[in-house]
Amino acid sequence: MVVCGDDGLAHRLAAELREVYREQVVLVVPPAGHRVREPMVGRARAVSAALLDRVVTAVNRNSGGSDDTLAPGERIVEAAEPSEAVLAEVGVDRAAALALVYDDDETNIRAALTARRLNPRLRLVLRLYNRRLGQHIEELLDQAAALGGDGPVERGGADIATTVLSDADTAAPALVATALVGTSKVVDAEGLLLRAVERRPPAPGEVADPGLCTLALLSATSNDPAGAEGSEDSGDQGPQLLPDAAAVAAATGRGTVVLEQVSYSGPPLPARRGGPPFASLFSRRLRWSLAGLVAAVIALAVTLTIVTRDNPLHATYVTLLDLFAINEPAHHQSTGQQVLQLLSMLVGLLLLPVLLAAVLEALGTFRTASALRKPPRGLSGHVVLLGLGKIGTRVLTRLRELHIPVVCVEADPEARGMAVARRLRVPVVLGDVTQEGVLEAAKIHRADALLALTSVDTTNLEAVLYARSVRQDLRTVLRLYDDDFAKAVYRTLRTAHPGALTRSRSVSHLAAPAFAGAMMGRQILGAIPVERRVLLFAAVRVRGHQRLEGRTVGEAFRAGAVRVLALDTAEGASGASGAGLVWDLPDTYVLRAEDRVVLAATRRGLAELLGRRARRGV
């Protein structure tokens, strides 16, 4: 595996490939003091962290680190840019996969085109923010692989396919899940957010909720507060991954890890004022005024019909003529007709200001259609989102897909996500979050969670500390660029506010598993740690796998190795994301060649299933 990058994501991705998948990694990073592009805000701390990681890695390699720390043959190459000579030096022509995770899209695209020419059968993973451009690049590189290789690239197989990811897209599900349920142990299974939940042993007489399924049995020390972070000393009572029903029933007194769907249980989105276009154009008072005038016209027409014994249609026509003052005066008519004519003219006078008000309100509605909405009165149970940059925009989109009420806070009126907020009709508070009154305007005192996702670490930290002073039990999630700084902040806030939920997250830490999964093959959906072991989630086509094809779900299940979780029945069909996943498959269901299943597996179990090499310790 070859990883090329210029920030913390490259180092985190290399570590993920080494520690989780036990792959041999060549890391290409810029030399000390040289960057591919000018650093952005908050990048200075990351430079020192990246250099420190490089020094630590070199020291570990020279000191003969164990297999748990470094994969055999691992090396680091320093290069200003991933040129053709550099890619040839690191062995791209012999590599299984190449990840290009530079912060600059142009650098990644240029290197990908060069790598595809050097090795048409290479699996490529690119970091691009532009989704539309990424789709075109995927098609272009896969077409180049088909022309330069032995045949067309099969997108389902993914051994040669190109994958374009964005760190913003891959980190968004974990940030959303953390804000909702307080954990980032999530997997995005075909658009459906799933989380792994640790549950303590049920009390006598209680029945534990199994969730979608039981993923693991925890070790004995995981239920001991003193050993919660030291479960590596579990000994023989270590965690059991993918246990069978008999093992779960026999494991009394041990905690479990179960799989659940991430859902929102707070108040629903506030109803949008007015459904039809007429109601959205005019205010409630004006609509009632128009309704009253129409009722008056109908009453006058009915009365004229009774008084004159005329045809109802003709009586209505005469009433409208009197209403607009274009009828002849009723000099020689009966007193009743004269009174009705005067009343009709009076109603016509009242109609003029109402029509003028309708025109002005319609113009005002069109003028303010693109304006930012303000938080509605009485809003509560919502999520306050700070920052509408790359990460904030993706998180906002994901929150609204889950129908969660959101209030955004942004200092820059020209920020990337402002157009998205207008399109989604999300309330936005313009202002510096460090200024007094800005968070109050976002109704922070009635919010359920705060997501601080600006590009400045100190701003995120200040916002969280101030929000905690306003409301002690507020769930807060802050984005910090440096992993070490994030851990220190998390431990301090957890100690200072033991009754509240605080999470500090590094985007590179959240995005690395998705990039690593793409390098292993498009089947990998994600990985969830269980103490010191890891469970992998994959979407696999049954065709060609002897351990799946023609077998029942019960026969395909191997305790401690592989378990089929769901059947994907919506591939290629339109509909909501994740709607095609069928859970609770009966053990007697026979897996067909055309089926596509979502399964959980250990590293060794997945390696055996996909035919990959299984290294010692996997």
C-alpha positions as CSV (number, residue, x, y, z in Angstrom):
1,M,0.0,0.0,0.0
2,V,1.3,3.5,-0.9
3,V,0.0,6.6,0.8
4,C,0.9,10.1,-0.4
5,G,-0.2,13.2,1.5
6,D,0.8,16.4,3.1
7,D,-1.2,16.5,6.4
8,G,-2.4,14.5,9.3
9,L,-4.7,12.3,7.2
10,A,-1.8,10.7,5.5
11,H,-0.2,9.6,8.8
12,R,-3.5,8.5,10.2
13,L,-4.3,6.5,7.1
14,A,-0.9,4.8,7.2
15,A,-1.4,3.9,10.8
16,E,-4.8,2.5,10.1
17,L,-3.5,0.3,7.3
18,R,-0.7,-1.0,9.6
19,E,-2.6,-1.5,12.8
20,V,-6.0,-2.6,11.6
21,Y,-5.3,-4.4,8.3
22,R,-1.6,-5.4,8.9
23,E,-0.6,-4.1,5.4
24,Q,2.8,-3.1,4.2
25,V,2.8,0.7,3.8
26,V,5.1,3.1,2.0
27,L,4.3,6.7,3.2
28,V,5.2,9.6,0.9
29,V,5.3,13.0,2.7
30,P,6.8,16.4,1.9
31,P,10.3,17.1,3.4
32,A,10.7,19.2,6.5
33,G,9.9,22.8,5.9
34,H,8.3,22.2,2.5
35,R,4.5,22.1,1.8
36,V,2.7,21.4,-1.4
37,R,0.4,24.4,-0.8
38,E,0.3,27.3,1.6
39,P,-1.0,26.1,5.0
40,M,-4.5,27.1,6.0
41,V,-5.7,28.3,9.4
42,G,-4.9,25.9,12.1
43,R,-2.3,24.1,10.0
44,A,0.7,25.2,12.0
45,R,0.1,22.8,14.8
46,A,-0.5,20.0,12.4
47,V,2.9,20.6,10.8
48,S,4.7,20.0,14.0
49,A,2.5,17.0,14.8
50,A,3.2,15.5,11.4
51,L,6.9,16.0,11.8
52,L,6.8,14.5,15.3
53,D,4.9,11.4,13.9
54,R,7.6,11.0,11.2
55,V,10.4,11.2,13.8
56,V,8.6,8.7,16.1
57,T,8.0,6.3,13.2
58,A,11.7,6.5,12.1
59,V,12.8,5.9,15.7
60,N,10.5,2.9,16.0
61,R,11.8,1.4,12.8
62,N,15.4,1.8,13.7
63,S,14.8,0.4,17.2
64,G,13.3,-2.8,15.8
65,G,9.7,-2.2,16.6
66,S,7.4,-5.2,17.0
67,D,4.9,-6.3,14.3
68,D,2.1,-4.7,16.2
69,T,3.7,-1.2,15.6
70,L,5.3,-1.5,12.1
71,A,4.6,-3.8,9.2
72,P,7.5,-5.5,7.7
73,G,9.2,-3.5,5.0
74,E,7.6,-0.3,5.9
75,R,9.4,2.9,4.9
76,I,8.9,6.7,4.6
77,V,9.9,8.6,1.5
78,E,10.2,12.4,1.6
79,A,9.3,14.1,-1.7
80,A,8.0,17.6,-2.5
81,E,5.4,16.3,-5.0
82,P,4.2,12.9,-6.2
83,S,6.0,13.1,-9.5
84,E,6.4,10.2,-11.9
85,A,9.9,9.5,-10.6
86,V,8.7,9.5,-7.0
87,L,5.9,7.1,-7.8
88,A,8.2,4.8,-9.6
89,E,10.7,4.9,-6.7
90,V,8.0,3.8,-4.2
91,G,7.0,0.9,-6.4
92,V,3.6,2.0,-7.7
93,D,4.0,-0.5,-10.6
94,R,4.0,-3.3,-8.0
95,A,1.6,-1.9,-5.4
96,A,-1.9,-3.2,-4.7
97,A,-3.3,0.3,-3.9
98,L,-2.4,4.0,-3.9
99,A,-4.0,6.7,-1.8
100,L,-3.5,10.3,-2.8
101,V,-4.7,12.5,0.1
102,Y,-3.1,15.8,-0.5
103,D,-5.1,18.9,0.5
104,D,-4.9,20.2,-3.1
105,D,-7.3,18.5,-5.5
106,E,-5.1,19.3,-8.6
107,T,-2.1,17.6,-7.0
108,N,-4.2,14.4,-6.4
109,I,-5.6,14.3,-9.9
110,R,-2.3,14.9,-11.6
111,A,-0.7,12.1,-9.5
112,A,-3.6,9.7,-10.2
113,L,-3.3,10.1,-13.9
114,T,0.4,9.4,-13.7
115,A,-0.1,6.4,-11.5
116,R,-2.8,4.9,-13.7
117,R,-0.4,5.1,-16.7
118,L,2.4,3.4,-14.7
119,N,0.1,0.6,-13.4
120,P,-3.3,0.2,-15.1
121,R,-4.3,-2.5,-12.6
122,L,-3.7,-0.3,-9.5
123,R,-6.5,0.4,-7.1
124,L,-6.7,4.2,-6.6
125,V,-8.1,6.2,-3.8
126,L,-8.3,10.0,-4.2
127,R,-9.2,12.8,-1.8
128,L,-11.4,15.3,-3.6
129,Y,-14.0,17.7,-2.2
130,N,-15.8,18.4,-5.5
131,R,-18.3,15.5,-5.8
132,R,-19.2,16.1,-9.4
133,L,-15.6,16.3,-10.5
134,G,-14.9,13.2,-8.5
135,Q,-17.5,11.2,-10.4
136,H,-16.0,12.3,-13.7
137,I,-12.5,11.4,-12.5
138,E,-13.6,8.0,-11.3
139,E,-15.1,7.2,-14.8
140,L,-12.0,8.6,-16.6
141,L,-9.5,6.6,-14.5
142,D,-11.5,3.4,-14.7
143,Q,-11.8,3.8,-18.5
144,A,-8.0,4.2,-18.6
145,A,-7.6,1.1,-16.6
146,A,-9.9,-0.9,-18.9
147,L,-8.0,0.3,-22.0
148,G,-4.6,-0.3,-20.4
149,G,-5.5,-3.6,-18.8
150,D,-6.9,-6.9,-19.8
151,G,-10.6,-5.9,-19.8
152,P,-13.2,-3.6,-18.4
153,V,-13.2,-2.7,-14.8
154,E,-16.1,-4.2,-12.8
155,R,-17.4,-1.6,-10.4
156,G,-18.8,-4.3,-8.1
157,G,-15.5,-6.1,-7.8
158,A,-13.5,-3.0,-6.9
159,D,-10.1,-4.7,-7.2
160,I,-9.0,-2.1,-9.8
161,A,-11.7,0.5,-9.5
162,T,-11.0,4.1,-8.6
163,T,-12.6,5.5,-5.4
164,V,-12.9,9.2,-4.8
165,L,-13.6,10.3,-1.2
166,S,-13.8,13.5,0.7
167,D,-12.6,13.8,4.3
168,A,-15.6,16.0,4.9
169,D,-18.0,13.4,3.6
170,T,-16.4,10.5,5.5
171,A,-16.2,12.4,8.8
172,A,-19.7,13.7,8.7
173,P,-21.5,10.5,9.7
174,A,-19.3,10.1,12.8
175,L,-19.8,13.7,13.8
176,V,-23.6,13.5,13.4
177,A,-23.7,10.2,15.4
178,T,-21.6,11.8,18.1
179,A,-24.0,14.7,18.4
180,L,-27.0,12.4,18.5
181,V,-26.0,9.5,20.6
182,G,-22.5,10.4,21.9
183,T,-20.4,7.8,20.0
184,S,-18.4,7.8,16.8
185,K,-18.4,4.0,16.5
186,V,-20.6,4.2,13.5
187,V,-20.7,2.5,10.1
188,D,-22.4,3.9,7.1
189,A,-24.1,0.9,5.5
190,E,-25.6,2.0,2.2
191,G,-26.7,5.3,3.6
192,L,-28.0,3.8,6.9
193,L,-26.1,4.9,10.0
194,L,-25.3,2.1,12.4
195,R,-23.6,2.3,15.7
196,A,-22.0,-0.2,18.1
197,V,-23.2,0.2,21.6
198,E,-21.5,-1.2,24.7
199,R,-24.0,-2.5,27.3
200,R,-23.4,-3.6,30.8
201,P,-24.7,-7.0,32.0
202,P,-28.4,-6.9,32.8
203,A,-29.5,-7.1,36.4
204,P,-31.2,-10.2,37.7
205,G,-34.7,-10.5,36.2
206,E,-33.9,-8.0,33.4
207,V,-33.7,-8.9,29.7
208,A,-31.1,-7.0,27.7
209,D,-32.1,-5.5,24.3
210,P,-30.2,-7.4,21.7
211,G,-30.5,-4.6,19.1
212,L,-30.1,-5.6,15.5
213,C,-27.5,-8.3,16.6
214,T,-24.9,-9.0,19.2
215,L,-21.4,-8.2,17.8
216,A,-19.2,-9.1,20.7
217,L,-18.9,-10.2,24.4
218,L,-16.7,-7.8,26.3
219,S,-13.9,-8.8,28.6
220,A,-14.4,-8.9,32.4
221,T,-12.3,-5.7,33.0
222,S,-14.5,-3.7,30.6
223,N,-17.2,-3.6,33.3
224,D,-14.8,-2.5,36.0
225,P,-14.4,1.4,36.1
226,A,-10.8,1.0,37.2
227,G,-10.0,-1.2,34.2
228,A,-12.2,0.4,31.6
229,E,-9.2,1.7,29.7
230,G,-6.9,-1.2,30.4
231,S,-8.8,-4.2,29.0
232,E,-5.7,-5.5,27.4
233,D,-5.1,-7.3,30.8
234,S,-8.3,-9.3,30.4
235,G,-6.4,-12.6,30.0
236,D,-8.6,-15.6,29.2
237,Q,-11.7,-13.5,29.7
238,G,-10.9,-11.3,26.7
239,P,-13.5,-10.1,24.2
240,Q,-15.2,-12.6,22.0
241,L,-16.1,-11.3,18.5
242,L,-19.2,-12.5,16.7
243,P,-20.4,-15.1,19.3
244,D,-23.1,-17.6,18.6
245,A,-26.4,-17.7,20.5
246,A,-25.1,-20.3,22.9
247,A,-22.1,-18.3,23.9
248,V,-24.2,-15.2,24.4
249,A,-26.7,-17.1,26.6
250,A,-23.8,-18.6,28.7
251,A,-21.9,-15.3,29.1
252,T,-23.6,-14.2,32.3
253,G,-22.1,-11.1,34.0
254,R,-20.3,-9.9,30.9
255,G,-21.1,-6.8,28.9
256,T,-22.0,-6.9,25.2
257,V,-21.5,-4.8,22.1
258,V,-24.7,-4.7,20.0
259,L,-25.6,-3.1,16.7
260,E,-28.2,-0.4,16.6
261,Q,-29.5,2.1,14.0
262,V,-28.7,5.7,14.7
263,S,-32.0,7.6,14.9
264,Y,-33.2,11.0,16.2
265,S,-35.7,10.9,19.0
266,G,-36.0,14.6,19.7
267,P,-38.7,17.1,18.6
268,P,-39.6,17.1,14.9
269,L,-38.7,19.8,12.5
270,P,-40.9,22.8,12.9
271,A,-43.6,22.9,10.3
272,R,-43.1,25.1,7.4
273,R,-45.5,28.0,7.3
274,G,-48.1,27.4,4.7
275,G,-48.1,24.5,2.3
276,P,-49.7,25.7,-1.0
277,P,-48.1,28.6,-2.9
278,F,-51.0,31.0,-2.1
279,A,-50.5,30.4,1.6
280,S,-46.7,30.9,1.3
281,L,-47.1,34.2,-0.6
282,F,-49.6,36.0,1.7
283,S,-49.9,36.4,5.4
284,R,-52.6,34.9,7.5
285,R,-54.3,38.3,8.1
286,L,-54.4,39.1,4.4
287,R,-55.9,35.7,3.6
288,W,-58.7,36.2,6.1
289,S,-59.4,39.7,4.6
290,L,-59.6,38.3,1.1
291,A,-61.9,35.5,2.3
292,G,-64.2,38.0,4.0
293,L,-64.5,40.1,0.9
294,V,-65.3,37.0,-1.2
295,A,-68.0,36.0,1.3
296,A,-69.4,39.6,1.2
297,V,-69.7,39.4,-2.7
298,I,-71.4,36.0,-2.5
299,A,-73.9,37.3,0.1
300,L,-74.7,40.4,-2.1
301,A,-75.2,38.3,-5.2
302,V,-77.5,35.9,-3.3
303,T,-79.5,38.8,-1.8
304,L,-79.8,40.5,-5.3
305,T,-81.1,37.2,-6.7
306,I,-83.8,37.0,-4.0
307,V,-84.8,40.7,-4.3
308,T,-85.0,40.8,-8.1
309,R,-85.9,37.1,-8.7
310,D,-83.2,37.2,-11.4
311,N,-81.0,34.4,-12.6
312,P,-78.1,33.7,-10.1
313,L,-75.4,34.1,-12.8
314,H,-76.8,37.4,-14.0
315,A,-77.2,38.6,-10.4
316,T,-73.6,37.8,-9.7
317,Y,-72.6,39.7,-12.9
318,V,-74.5,42.8,-11.9
319,T,-73.0,42.6,-8.4
320,L,-69.5,42.6,-9.8
321,L,-70.3,45.6,-12.1
322,D,-71.5,47.5,-9.0
323,L,-68.4,46.3,-7.1
324,F,-66.1,47.8,-9.6
325,A,-68.3,50.9,-10.0
326,I,-68.9,50.4,-13.8
327,N,-72.7,49.8,-13.7
328,E,-75.4,52.4,-14.3
329,P,-76.9,54.1,-11.2
330,A,-80.1,52.4,-10.0
331,H,-82.2,55.6,-10.1
332,H,-85.4,54.0,-11.3
333,Q,-85.0,50.7,-9.5
334,S,-86.5,49.5,-6.2
335,T,-85.1,50.6,-2.9
336,G,-83.7,47.2,-2.2
337,Q,-81.6,47.3,-5.4
338,Q,-80.3,50.8,-4.6
339,V,-79.2,49.7,-1.2
340,L,-77.5,46.6,-2.6
341,Q,-75.7,48.8,-5.2
342,L,-74.4,51.1,-2.5
343,L,-73.2,48.1,-0.4
344,S,-71.5,46.6,-3.5
345,M,-69.6,49.9,-4.1
346,L,-68.6,50.0,-0.5
347,V,-67.2,46.5,-0.7
348,G,-65.3,47.6,-3.9
349,L,-63.7,50.5,-1.9
350,L,-62.6,48.0,0.7
351,L,-61.2,45.7,-2.0
352,L,-58.6,48.3,-3.3
353,P,-56.4,48.4,-0.2
354,V,-56.5,44.6,0.2
355,L,-55.4,44.1,-3.4
356,L,-52.5,46.7,-2.9
357,A,-51.5,44.8,0.3
358,A,-51.5,41.5,-1.6
359,V,-49.2,42.9,-4.3
360,L,-46.8,44.4,-1.7
361,E,-46.7,41.2,0.3
362,A,-46.0,39.1,-2.8
363,L,-43.1,41.3,-3.8
364,G,-41.8,41.2,-0.3
365,T,-42.0,37.4,-0.3
366,F,-40.0,37.1,-3.5
367,R,-37.5,39.6,-2.3
368,T,-36.8,37.7,1.0
369,A,-37.0,34.2,-0.5
370,S,-33.2,34.0,-0.7
371,A,-32.6,35.7,2.6
372,L,-31.4,33.8,5.7
373,R,-34.0,32.5,8.1
374,K,-33.9,33.4,11.8
375,P,-34.4,30.8,14.5
376,P,-38.1,30.5,15.1
377,R,-39.6,31.3,18.5
378,G,-40.1,28.4,20.8
379,L,-37.4,26.3,19.1
380,S,-35.9,23.6,21.3
381,G,-34.3,20.2,21.1
382,H,-32.3,21.3,18.1
383,V,-28.6,21.1,17.2
384,V,-26.4,24.2,17.0
385,L,-23.8,23.9,14.3
386,L,-20.9,26.3,14.3
387,G,-19.1,26.8,11.0
388,L,-20.3,26.2,7.4
389,G,-17.0,25.3,5.8
390,K,-16.3,22.0,4.1
391,I,-17.0,19.9,7.2
392,G,-19.9,21.9,8.5
393,T,-21.6,21.9,5.1
394,R,-21.5,18.1,4.8
395,V,-22.7,17.7,8.5
396,L,-25.6,20.1,7.9
397,T,-26.7,18.1,4.8
398,R,-26.6,14.9,6.8
399,L,-28.5,16.3,9.8
400,R,-31.3,17.5,7.5
401,E,-31.4,14.1,5.8
402,L,-32.2,12.7,9.3
403,H,-34.9,15.4,9.7
404,I,-33.1,17.0,12.7
405,P,-33.7,20.7,13.4
406,V,-30.5,22.7,13.1
407,V,-29.5,26.3,13.7
408,C,-26.2,27.4,12.1
409,V,-23.8,30.0,13.3
410,E,-21.3,31.5,10.7
411,A,-19.2,34.6,10.8
412,D,-18.5,34.8,7.0
413,P,-21.6,35.7,4.9
414,E,-19.8,34.3,1.9
415,A,-19.0,30.9,3.5
416,R,-19.2,27.8,1.4
417,G,-22.3,26.4,3.2
418,M,-24.4,29.6,3.1
419,A,-26.0,28.6,-0.2
420,V,-26.8,25.2,1.2
421,A,-28.4,26.7,4.3
422,R,-30.6,28.9,2.1
423,R,-31.6,26.0,-0.1
424,L,-32.5,23.8,2.9
425,R,-34.2,26.7,4.7
426,V,-32.1,26.3,7.8
427,P,-32.0,29.2,10.3
428,V,-28.6,30.9,10.3
429,V,-27.2,33.4,12.8
430,L,-24.5,35.6,11.3
431,G,-21.8,36.7,13.7
432,D,-18.6,35.8,15.5
433,V,-19.3,33.0,17.9
434,T,-16.8,34.5,20.4
435,Q,-18.9,37.6,20.7
436,E,-21.5,37.9,23.4
437,G,-25.1,37.2,22.4
438,V,-24.4,35.1,19.2
439,L,-24.9,31.7,20.8
440,E,-27.9,33.0,22.7
441,A,-29.4,34.1,19.4
442,A,-29.0,30.4,18.3
443,K,-31.1,29.3,21.3
444,I,-28.2,27.5,22.8
445,H,-29.9,27.3,26.2
446,R,-32.7,25.1,24.7
447,A,-30.5,23.0,22.3
448,D,-29.7,19.3,22.7
449,A,-26.2,19.4,21.2
450,L,-23.5,21.8,20.0
451,L,-21.2,20.9,17.1
452,A,-18.2,23.3,16.9
453,L,-16.7,22.7,13.4
454,T,-14.9,25.9,12.5
455,S,-11.4,25.7,11.1
456,V,-9.9,27.4,14.2
457,D,-9.3,25.2,17.2
458,T,-9.3,28.0,19.8
459,T,-12.7,29.2,18.5
460,N,-14.2,25.8,18.8
461,L,-12.8,25.4,22.3
462,E,-14.0,28.8,23.4
463,A,-17.5,28.1,22.1
464,V,-17.8,24.8,23.9
465,L,-16.5,26.3,27.2
466,Y,-19.0,29.2,27.0
467,A,-21.9,26.8,26.1
468,R,-21.0,24.7,29.1
469,S,-21.2,27.8,31.3
470,V,-24.7,28.4,30.0
471,R,-25.9,24.8,30.2
472,Q,-24.0,22.2,32.1
473,D,-25.6,19.1,30.6
474,L,-25.3,20.2,27.0
475,R,-23.9,17.5,24.6
476,T,-20.9,19.1,22.9
477,V,-18.7,17.9,20.0
478,L,-15.7,20.0,18.9
479,R,-13.4,19.6,15.9
480,L,-9.7,19.9,16.7
481,Y,-7.0,19.5,14.1
482,D,-4.4,17.9,16.3
483,D,-5.1,14.5,17.7
484,D,-3.0,15.0,20.9
485,F,-4.7,18.3,21.6
486,A,-8.1,16.7,21.0
487,K,-7.3,13.9,23.6
488,A,-6.1,16.5,26.2
489,V,-9.2,18.6,25.8
490,Y,-11.5,15.6,26.0
491,R,-9.9,14.4,29.2
492,T,-10.0,17.8,30.8
493,L,-13.6,18.5,29.9
494,R,-14.7,15.1,31.0
495,T,-13.1,15.6,34.4
496,A,-14.5,19.2,34.8
497,H,-18.0,18.2,33.7
498,P,-18.5,14.5,34.6
499,G,-22.3,14.7,34.2
500,A,-22.2,15.9,30.6
501,L,-21.2,14.4,27.4
502,T,-18.2,15.9,25.7
503,R,-16.4,14.6,22.5
504,S,-13.4,16.1,20.8
505,R,-12.8,14.8,17.3
506,S,-10.0,15.1,14.7
507,V,-11.3,15.0,11.2
508,S,-8.3,12.9,10.0
509,H,-9.0,10.4,12.8
510,L,-12.6,10.1,11.7
511,A,-11.9,10.0,7.9
512,A,-9.0,7.5,8.0
513,P,-11.1,4.3,8.4
514,A,-13.1,5.1,5.2
515,F,-10.0,5.8,3.2
516,A,-8.3,2.6,4.5
517,G,-11.4,0.6,3.7
518,A,-11.4,1.9,0.1
519,M,-7.8,0.9,-0.3
520,M,-8.6,-2.6,0.9
521,G,-11.4,-2.8,-1.7
522,R,-14.8,-1.2,-2.2
523,Q,-16.5,-3.9,-0.2
524,I,-15.2,-2.5,3.1
525,L,-17.8,-0.2,4.8
526,G,-15.9,0.6,8.0
527,A,-14.3,-0.8,11.1
528,I,-15.4,-0.6,14.8
529,P,-12.9,-1.2,17.6
530,V,-13.9,-3.6,20.3
531,E,-11.4,-3.1,23.1
532,R,-8.1,-4.1,21.5
533,R,-9.6,-6.0,18.6
534,V,-11.4,-4.7,15.5
535,L,-14.6,-5.7,13.7
536,L,-14.8,-5.0,10.0
537,F,-18.1,-4.3,8.1
538,A,-18.3,-5.1,4.4
539,A,-20.7,-5.2,1.5
540,V,-20.0,-8.3,-0.6
541,R,-21.5,-9.8,-3.7
542,V,-22.2,-13.5,-3.0
543,R,-21.1,-14.7,-6.5
544,G,-17.7,-16.4,-6.5
545,H,-17.5,-16.9,-2.7
546,Q,-17.6,-20.5,-1.9
547,R,-18.3,-19.8,1.8
548,L,-21.5,-17.9,0.9
549,E,-22.9,-18.9,-2.5
550,G,-25.5,-21.7,-2.2
551,R,-25.3,-21.8,1.6
552,T,-27.9,-20.8,4.1
553,V,-27.3,-17.8,6.5
554,G,-26.9,-20.2,9.3
555,E,-24.3,-22.2,7.4
556,A,-22.4,-19.1,6.3
557,F,-22.1,-17.9,10.0
558,R,-18.8,-18.8,11.6
559,A,-18.5,-17.8,15.2
560,G,-15.5,-15.5,15.7
561,A,-15.0,-15.0,12.0
562,V,-18.0,-14.0,9.7
563,R,-21.6,-13.2,10.2
564,V,-24.2,-12.1,7.6
565,L,-26.1,-9.1,9.0
566,A,-28.4,-7.9,6.2
567,L,-29.4,-8.4,2.6
568,D,-29.3,-5.5,0.2
569,T,-32.4,-5.6,-2.0
570,A,-32.4,-2.0,-3.4
571,E,-29.2,-2.1,-5.4
572,G,-29.8,-0.1,-8.6
573,A,-33.3,0.9,-7.5
574,S,-34.4,4.4,-6.6
575,G,-35.5,5.2,-3.2
576,A,-34.2,6.4,0.2
577,S,-30.7,5.4,1.2
578,G,-30.5,2.3,3.3
579,A,-34.2,1.5,2.6
580,G,-33.2,-1.7,0.8
581,L,-31.4,-3.4,3.7
582,V,-33.3,-6.4,5.1
583,W,-32.4,-7.3,8.7
584,D,-33.3,-10.4,10.7
585,L,-32.7,-12.8,7.9
586,P,-33.8,-16.3,8.8
587,D,-31.0,-18.9,9.2
588,T,-32.7,-21.0,6.5
589,Y,-32.4,-18.3,3.8
590,V,-30.2,-19.5,0.9
591,L,-27.7,-17.0,-0.4
592,R,-27.9,-16.7,-4.2
593,A,-25.2,-15.7,-6.5
594,E,-26.9,-12.4,-7.4
595,D,-27.4,-11.4,-3.8
596,R,-25.4,-8.6,-2.1
597,V,-25.0,-8.9,1.6
598,V,-23.7,-6.7,4.5
599,L,-21.6,-8.7,6.9
600,A,-19.4,-8.3,10.0
601,A,-16.1,-10.1,10.2
602,T,-12.8,-10.2,11.9
603,R,-9.7,-9.3,10.0
604,R,-8.8,-13.0,9.6
605,G,-12.3,-14.0,8.7
606,L,-12.7,-11.4,6.0
607,A,-9.2,-12.2,4.6
608,E,-10.2,-15.8,4.3
609,L,-13.5,-14.9,2.7
610,L,-12.1,-12.5,0.1
611,G,-9.1,-14.7,-0.6
612,R,-6.6,-12.2,0.8
613,R,-3.5,-13.1,2.7
614,A,-4.0,-13.4,6.4
615,R,-0.9,-12.3,8.3
616,R,0.0,-13.6,11.7
617,G,-1.9,-11.7,14.5
618,V,-4.8,-10.8,12.2
